[in-house]
């Protein structure tokens, strides 16, 4: 079994080996490409984790504000629906909207 260089320029890149059964195997040294791919994958993962942590920190300050702006109207609607299901109608003050389309409907 002998290892033969394919040519002088690619001596470190690929080698061939003659097997005992007459077949030829090619060996390729692509370890450097694997390391480069692993390095860039590692950098990409670090960047994505950094972005996620950054967004978590940015939204953490506004989380209570977002939760309140979402949950308070839902709680009011839920209470109103509960009152309607019990046929209890409570007169509430109608708030005027700043949107012209809704304001037009309210004034009719």
C-alpha positions in Angstrom: 0.0 0.0 0.0 1.6 3.2 -1.1 0.6 6.9 -0.7 1.1 8.9 -3.8 0.9 12.6 -4.2 -1.3 13.7 -7.1 0.9 16.7 -8.0 3.4 18.9 -6.2 1.0 21.9 -6.0 -1.8 19.9 -4.3 0.5 17.6 -2.2 -1.0 18.8 1.1 -4.6 19.1 -0.2 -5.2 15.6 -1.6 -3.6 12.2 -1.7 -4.6 8.9 -3.2 -4.1 5.4 -1.8 -4.1 2.2 -3.8 -6.0 -0.5 -1.9 -5.2 -4.2 -2.1 -8.4 -4.9 -4.1 -7.4 -2.5 -6.9 -9.6 0.4 -5.9 -8.2 3.9 -5.3 -9.3 6.1 -2.4 -8.8 9.8 -2.3 -8.0 11.5 0.9 -8.7 15.2 1.2 -7.4 17.4 3.9 -10.3 19.8 4.5 -9.7 20.2 8.2 -8.9 23.9 7.8 -12.3 24.4 6.1 -14.0 22.6 9.0 -12.3 24.8 11.5 -13.2 28.0 9.6 -16.9 26.9 9.3 -16.9 26.1 13.0 -15.4 29.4 13.9 -18.0 31.3 11.8 -20.8 29.2 13.3 -19.5 30.0 16.8 -19.4 33.8 15.9 -22.9 33.7 14.5 -24.3 31.9 17.5 -22.6 34.4 19.9 -24.1 37.3 17.8 -27.6 35.8 17.9 -27.4 35.2 21.7 -26.1 38.8 22.1 -29.0 40.2 20.1 -31.5 38.1 22.1 -30.1 39.2 25.4 -30.0 42.8 24.2 -33.7 42.7 23.2 -34.6 41.1 26.5 -32.9 43.9 28.4 -34.5 46.5 26.1 -38.0 45.1 26.6 -37.6 44.4 30.3 -38.0 48.1 31.1 -41.2 48.4 29.1 -42.7 45.0 30.1 -44.9 46.3 32.8 -46.1 49.1 30.6 -46.9 46.6 27.8 -48.6 44.2 30.1 -50.8 46.9 31.7 -51.8 48.3 28.3 -52.8 44.8 27.1 -54.3 43.4 30.3 -56.4 46.3 31.6 -58.6 46.6 28.5 -59.0 42.8 28.4 -60.1 42.9 32.0 -62.6 45.6 31.4 -64.1 43.8 28.4 -64.2 40.5 30.4 -66.1 42.3 33.2 -68.5 43.9 30.8 -69.1 40.6 29.1 -69.8 39.0 32.5 -72.3 41.8 33.3 -74.1 41.3 30.0 -74.3 37.6 30.5 -76.1 38.3 33.8 -78.3 40.9 32.1 -76.8 43.7 34.2 -76.3 46.8 32.1 -74.2 49.5 33.6 -74.3 53.0 32.1 -70.8 54.2 31.4 -69.4 57.4 30.1 -68.7 57.3 26.4 -65.2 58.4 25.6 -64.6 60.3 22.4 -62.1 58.8 20.0 -59.3 60.7 18.3 -59.7 58.8 15.1 -62.0 60.6 12.7 -63.8 57.5 11.4 -64.8 56.4 14.9 -65.6 59.9 16.0 -67.9 60.2 13.0 -69.8 57.0 14.1 -70.0 58.2 17.7 -71.6 61.5 16.7 -74.3 59.9 14.6 
